[in-house]
Amino acid sequence: MEFLTTINWVTFFVGVGVAFIIYNTFQIIRYTLIKKKAEEDIKKLDNKIASVNKELENAKKTLQEQLKNLQK
């Protein structure tokens, strides 16, 4: 029990608080990096989707023209 009375409790809790702040800071940095990478990946996927949609639209127009030519 003497050990508990010799601890400077203010220093202990300040240390715990600082450790908590440092841990949360690293978590925020980690989250920010993950979010940035995810946003970049989403942009890449959006570009791919737009490209595929453009190709599909061109294919649709081509097929419609071929269908009109066959109907004539």
N, C-alpha and C positions, 0 to 999 in steps of 0.2 A: 504493500500500500504506500510505502514511502516513495516509490517510483512515481506514482501518480501525483504526488504533491510537489515533486521536484521538476516536473514538466512545466515549461512556460506555455500555458494553454493559449494565450494570445498568439504567440509565435506559431504554435501548432496549427491553429485555425487559419491564420493568415497564409501559412504554407499550403494548407489544403485548398484554400480559396485560389491561390495563385496556380496551383496544379490544375484545378478545375477550369480556370480561365484559359490556360495553355492548351489543355485537352480540347476544349470547345473551339478554340481558335484553329487548331489543326483540323477539326471536323468541318468547320466552315470552309477552310481552304480546300479540303478534299471534295466537299460538296460542290464548290464552285468549279473545280477542275472537271469533275464528272459532268456537271451541267453544261460546261462549255463544249466538251467533247460530244455530248449527246446532241447539242444544237448543231454542231458541224455535221454530224452524221445525218440528222434530220434534213439539213439543207441538201446534202448529197442525194438522199433518197428522193426529196422533192424534185430535184433536177432530173433524176432518172425517170421518175413518174411523168414529168412534163415531156421528156423526150419520147417515152413510149406512147403517151397519149397523142403526140404529134404524128408519130409513125402510124398509129391506128387510124387517125383521122385521114391521113394521106391514103392509106390502104382502103378505107371506106369510100373515099372519093373515086379512087381508081376502079373499085368494084362496081360502084354505081354507074360510072361511065361505060364500063364493059357491059353491064346489064342493059343500059339504054341502047348500045350498039347492037346487042343481040336481039332486042325487041324490034328493031327497025327492019 
